[in-house]
Amino acid sequence: TEAILWHGGEAEAARNAFAAANPEDRKALITFLESL
């Protein structure tokens, strides 16, 4: 979570969407990323 929030520049829109997501959606995204 912390690494995502550190990103800016080209990733700013994605970072902001992640920051605005509810905890359940954040967990789902992190679970997906860990599965890659």
PDB file with SEQRES, HELIX, SHEET and CRYST1 records, atoms N, CA, C and O in Angstrom:
SEQRES   1 A   36  THR GLU ALA ILE LEU TRP HIS GLY GLY GLU ALA GLU ALA          
SEQRES   2 A   36  ALA ARG ASN ALA PHE ALA ALA ALA ASN PRO GLU ASP ARG          
SEQRES   3 A   36  LYS ALA LEU ILE THR PHE LEU GLU SER LEU                      
HELIX    1 AA1 GLU A    2  TRP A    6  1                                   5    
HELIX    2 AA2 GLY A    9  ALA A   11  5                                   3    
HELIX    3 AA3 GLU A   12  ALA A   20  1                                   9    
HELIX    4 AA4 PRO A   23  SER A   35  1                                  13    
CRYST1    1.000    1.000    1.000  90.00  90.00  90.00 P 1           1          
ATOM      1  N   THR A   1       0.835  -1.191   0.000  1.00  0.00           N  
ATOM      2  CA  THR A   1       0.000   0.000   0.000  1.00  0.00           C  
ATOM      3  C   THR A   1       0.876   1.249   0.000  1.00  0.00           C  
ATOM      4  O   THR A   1       0.647   2.172  -0.781  1.00  0.00           O  
ATOM      5  N   GLU A   2       1.860   1.275   0.861  1.00  0.00           N  
ATOM      6  CA  GLU A   2       2.720   2.448   0.976  1.00  0.00           C  
ATOM      7  C   GLU A   2       3.458   2.732  -0.328  1.00  0.00           C  
ATOM      8  O   GLU A   2       3.580   3.888  -0.730  1.00  0.00           O  
ATOM      9  N   ALA A   3       3.949   1.688  -0.990  1.00  0.00           N  
ATOM     10  CA  ALA A   3       4.679   1.877  -2.244  1.00  0.00           C  
ATOM     11  C   ALA A   3       3.789   2.492  -3.314  1.00  0.00           C  
ATOM     12  O   ALA A   3       4.247   3.330  -4.091  1.00  0.00           O  
ATOM     13  N   ILE A   4       2.536   2.093  -3.363  1.00  0.00           N  
ATOM     14  CA  ILE A   4       1.609   2.662  -4.347  1.00  0.00           C  
ATOM     15  C   ILE A   4       1.419   4.151  -4.079  1.00  0.00           C  
ATOM     16  O   ILE A   4       1.416   4.956  -5.010  1.00  0.00           O  
ATOM     17  N   LEU A   5       1.261   4.513  -2.822  1.00  0.00           N  
ATOM     18  CA  LEU A   5       0.996   5.907  -2.472  1.00  0.00           C  
ATOM     19  C   LEU A   5       2.208   6.814  -2.684  1.00  0.00           C  
ATOM     20  O   LEU A   5       2.042   8.031  -2.768  1.00  0.00           O  
ATOM     21  N   TRP A   6       3.421   6.261  -2.773  1.00  0.00           N  
ATOM     22  CA  TRP A   6       4.628   7.057  -3.014  1.00  0.00           C  
ATOM     23  C   TRP A   6       4.736   7.517  -4.458  1.00  0.00           C  
ATOM     24  O   TRP A   6       5.429   8.496  -4.736  1.00  0.00           O  
ATOM     25  N   HIS A   7       4.068   6.835  -5.388  1.00  0.00           N  
ATOM     26  CA  HIS A   7       4.223   7.136  -6.809  1.00  0.00           C  
ATOM     27  C   HIS A   7       3.509   8.415  -7.199  1.00  0.00           C  
ATOM     28  O   HIS A   7       2.428   8.727  -6.701  1.00  0.00           O  
ATOM     29  N   GLY A   8       4.133   9.136  -8.092  1.00  0.00           N  
ATOM     30  CA  GLY A   8       3.559  10.363  -8.638  1.00  0.00           C  
ATOM     31  C   GLY A   8       3.805  10.390 -10.136  1.00  0.00           C  
ATOM     32  O   GLY A   8       3.982   9.339 -10.752  1.00  0.00           O  
ATOM     33  N   GLY A   9       3.818  11.546 -10.716  1.00  0.00           N  
ATOM     34  CA  GLY A   9       4.088  11.664 -12.144  1.00  0.00           C  
ATOM     35  C   GLY A   9       3.042  10.933 -12.957  1.00  0.00           C  
ATOM     36  O   GLY A   9       1.846  11.173 -12.798  1.00  0.00           O  
ATOM     37  N   GLU A  10       3.488  10.034 -13.835  1.00  0.00           N  
ATOM     38  CA  GLU A  10       2.585   9.299 -14.713  1.00  0.00           C  
ATOM     39  C   GLU A  10       1.608   8.430 -13.941  1.00  0.00           C  
ATOM     40  O   GLU A  10       0.517   8.145 -14.436  1.00  0.00           O  
ATOM     41  N   ALA A  11       1.971   8.007 -12.752  1.00  0.00           N  
ATOM     42  CA  ALA A  11       1.118   7.115 -11.959  1.00  0.00           C  
ATOM     43  C   ALA A  11       0.185   7.876 -11.021  1.00  0.00           C  
ATOM     44  O   ALA A  11      -0.525   7.264 -10.223  1.00  0.00           O  
ATOM     45  N   GLU A  12       0.182   9.206 -11.111  1.00  0.00           N  
ATOM     46  CA  GLU A  12      -0.598  10.005 -10.158  1.00  0.00           C  
ATOM     47  C   GLU A  12      -2.085   9.664 -10.188  1.00  0.00           C  
ATOM     48  O   GLU A  12      -2.703   9.549  -9.129  1.00  0.00           O  
ATOM     49  N   ALA A  13      -2.673   9.500 -11.365  1.00  0.00           N  
ATOM     50  CA  ALA A  13      -4.107   9.186 -11.454  1.00  0.00           C  
ATOM     51  C   ALA A  13      -4.404   7.830 -10.819  1.00  0.00           C  
ATOM     52  O   ALA A  13      -5.399   7.680 -10.111  1.00  0.00           O  
ATOM     53  N   ALA A  14      -3.547   6.848 -11.069  1.00  0.00           N  
ATOM     54  CA  ALA A  14      -3.746   5.524 -10.478  1.00  0.00           C  
ATOM     55  C   ALA A  14      -3.571   5.586  -8.963  1.00  0.00           C  
ATOM     56  O   ALA A  14      -4.317   4.952  -8.217  1.00  0.00           O  
ATOM     57  N   ARG A  15      -2.584   6.353  -8.520  1.00  0.00           N  
ATOM     58  CA  ARG A  15      -2.363   6.515  -7.078  1.00  0.00           C  
ATOM     59  C   ARG A  15      -3.576   7.149  -6.413  1.00  0.00           C  
ATOM     60  O   ARG A  15      -4.010   6.703  -5.351  1.00  0.00           O  
ATOM     61  N   ASN A  16      -4.119   8.185  -7.034  1.00  0.00           N  
ATOM     62  CA  ASN A  16      -5.282   8.863  -6.462  1.00  0.00           C  
ATOM     63  C   ASN A  16      -6.499   7.950  -6.427  1.00  0.00           C  
ATOM     64  O   ASN A  16      -7.268   7.979  -5.467  1.00  0.00           O  
ATOM     65  N   ALA A  17      -6.680   7.139  -7.468  1.00  0.00           N  
ATOM     66  CA  ALA A  17      -7.803   6.197  -7.490  1.00  0.00           C  
ATOM     67  C   ALA A  17      -7.643   5.160  -6.382  1.00  0.00           C  
ATOM     68  O   ALA A  17      -8.614   4.801  -5.716  1.00  0.00           O  
ATOM     69  N   PHE A  18      -6.415   4.680  -6.187  1.00  0.00           N  
ATOM     70  CA  PHE A  18      -6.158   3.717  -5.116  1.00  0.00           C  
ATOM     71  C   PHE A  18      -6.432   4.344  -3.753  1.00  0.00           C  
ATOM     72  O   PHE A  18      -7.040   3.713  -2.888  1.00  0.00           O  
ATOM     73  N   ALA A  19      -5.988   5.578  -3.562  1.00  0.00           N  
ATOM     74  CA  ALA A  19      -6.186   6.265  -2.283  1.00  0.00           C  
ATOM     75  C   ALA A  19      -7.665   6.480  -1.994  1.00  0.00           C  
ATOM     76  O   ALA A  19      -8.082   6.472  -0.836  1.00  0.00           O  
ATOM     77  N   ALA A  20      -8.461   6.672  -3.047  1.00  0.00           N  
ATOM     78  CA  ALA A  20      -9.890   6.925  -2.871  1.00  0.00           C  
ATOM     79  C   ALA A  20     -10.710   5.639  -2.753  1.00  0.00           C  
ATOM     80  O   ALA A  20     -11.880   5.682  -2.374  1.00  0.00           O  
ATOM     81  N   ALA A  21     -10.105   4.504  -3.073  1.00  0.00           N  
ATOM     82  CA  ALA A  21     -10.830   3.229  -3.054  1.00  0.00           C  
ATOM     83  C   ALA A  21     -11.160   2.812  -1.623  1.00  0.00           C  
ATOM     84  O   ALA A  21     -10.463   3.170  -0.673  1.00  0.00           O  
ATOM     85  N   ASN A  22     -12.229   2.054  -1.499  1.00  0.00           N  
ATOM     86  CA  ASN A  22     -12.581   1.555  -0.167  1.00  0.00           C  
ATOM     87  C   ASN A  22     -11.639   0.398   0.199  1.00  0.00           C  
ATOM     88  O   ASN A  22     -11.018  -0.192  -0.685  1.00  0.00           O  
ATOM     89  N   PRO A  23     -11.530   0.075   1.472  1.00  0.00           N  
ATOM     90  CA  PRO A  23     -10.581  -0.958   1.915  1.00  0.00           C  
ATOM     91  C   PRO A  23     -10.771  -2.313   1.222  1.00  0.00           C  
ATOM     92  O   PRO A  23      -9.796  -3.014   0.956  1.00  0.00           O  
ATOM     93  N   GLU A  24     -12.006  -2.675   0.934  1.00  0.00           N  
ATOM     94  CA  GLU A  24     -12.259  -3.959   0.271  1.00  0.00           C  
ATOM     95  C   GLU A  24     -11.676  -3.963  -1.142  1.00  0.00           C  
ATOM     96  O   GLU A  24     -11.079  -4.955  -1.560  1.00  0.00           O  
ATOM     97  N   ASP A  25     -11.841  -2.871  -1.877  1.00  0.00           N  
ATOM     98  CA  ASP A  25     -11.285  -2.778  -3.227  1.00  0.00           C  
ATOM     99  C   ASP A  25      -9.761  -2.729  -3.194  1.00  0.00           C  
ATOM    100  O   ASP A  25      -9.103  -3.319  -4.052  1.00  0.00           O  
ATOM    101  N   ARG A  26      -9.201  -2.035  -2.216  1.00  0.00           N  
ATOM    102  CA  ARG A  26      -7.740  -2.002  -2.081  1.00  0.00           C  
ATOM    103  C   ARG A  26      -7.202  -3.406  -1.848  1.00  0.00           C  
ATOM    104  O   ARG A  26      -6.219  -3.809  -2.469  1.00  0.00           O  
ATOM    105  N   LYS A  27      -7.846  -4.151  -0.954  1.00  0.00           N  
ATOM    106  CA  LYS A  27      -7.401  -5.515  -0.654  1.00  0.00           C  
ATOM    107  C   LYS A  27      -7.483  -6.396  -1.892  1.00  0.00           C  
ATOM    108  O   LYS A  27      -6.581  -7.193  -2.152  1.00  0.00           O  
ATOM    109  N   ALA A  28      -8.563  -6.253  -2.657  1.00  0.00           N  
ATOM    110  CA  ALA A  28      -8.721  -7.045  -3.878  1.00  0.00           C  
ATOM    111  C   ALA A  28      -7.616  -6.722  -4.877  1.00  0.00           C  
ATOM    112  O   ALA A  28      -7.077  -7.627  -5.514  1.00  0.00           O  
ATOM    113  N   LEU A  29      -7.274  -5.454  -5.019  1.00  0.00           N  
ATOM    114  CA  LEU A  29      -6.209  -5.069  -5.944  1.00  0.00           C  
ATOM    115  C   LEU A  29      -4.867  -5.627  -5.492  1.00  0.00           C  
ATOM    116  O   LEU A  29      -4.111  -6.161  -6.304  1.00  0.00           O  
ATOM    117  N   ILE A  30      -4.567  -5.510  -4.216  1.00  0.00           N  
ATOM    118  CA  ILE A  30      -3.296  -6.022  -3.700  1.00  0.00           C  
ATOM    119  C   ILE A  30      -3.220  -7.536  -3.849  1.00  0.00           C  
ATOM    120  O   ILE A  30      -2.165  -8.069  -4.194  1.00  0.00           O  
ATOM    121  N   THR A  31      -4.312  -8.228  -3.596  1.00  0.00           N  
ATOM    122  CA  THR A  31      -4.350  -9.681  -3.783  1.00  0.00           C  
ATOM    123  C   THR A  31      -4.070 -10.032  -5.237  1.00  0.00           C  
ATOM    124  O   THR A  31      -3.313 -10.961  -5.518  1.00  0.00           O  
ATOM    125  N   PHE A  32      -4.676  -9.294  -6.161  1.00  0.00           N  
ATOM    126  CA  PHE A  32      -4.440  -9.521  -7.589  1.00  0.00           C  
ATOM    127  C   PHE A  32      -2.968  -9.283  -7.933  1.00  0.00           C  
ATOM    128  O   PHE A  32      -2.348 -10.111  -8.600  1.00  0.00           O  
ATOM    129  N   LEU A  33      -2.411  -8.169  -7.486  1.00  0.00           N  
ATOM    130  CA  LEU A  33      -1.017  -7.859  -7.805  1.00  0.00           C  
ATOM    131  C   LEU A  33      -0.066  -8.906  -7.244  1.00  0.00           C  
ATOM    132  O   LEU A  33       0.922  -9.253  -7.891  1.00  0.00           O  
ATOM    133  N   GLU A  34      -0.349  -9.407  -6.062  1.00  0.00           N  
ATOM    134  CA  GLU A  34       0.503 -10.444  -5.470  1.00  0.00           C  
ATOM    135  C   GLU A  34       0.409 -11.761  -6.235  1.00  0.00           C  
ATOM    136  O   GLU A  34       1.317 -12.589  -6.155  1.00  0.00           O  
ATOM    137  N   SER A  35      -0.682 -11.961  -6.975  1.00  0.00           N  
ATOM    138  CA  SER A  35      -0.845 -13.210  -7.717  1.00  0.00           C  
ATOM    139  C   SER A  35      -0.088 -13.198  -9.046  1.00  0.00           C  
ATOM    140  O   SER A  35       0.057 -14.238  -9.689  1.00  0.00           O  
ATOM    141  N   LEU A  36       0.389 -12.032  -9.453  1.00  0.00           N  
ATOM    142  CA  LEU A  36       1.083 -11.936 -10.746  1.00  0.00           C  
ATOM    143  C   LEU A  36       2.475 -12.509 -10.691  1.00  0.00           C  
ATOM    144  O   LEU A  36       3.185 -12.502 -11.697  1.00  0.00           O  
TER     145      LEU A  36                                                      
END                                                                             
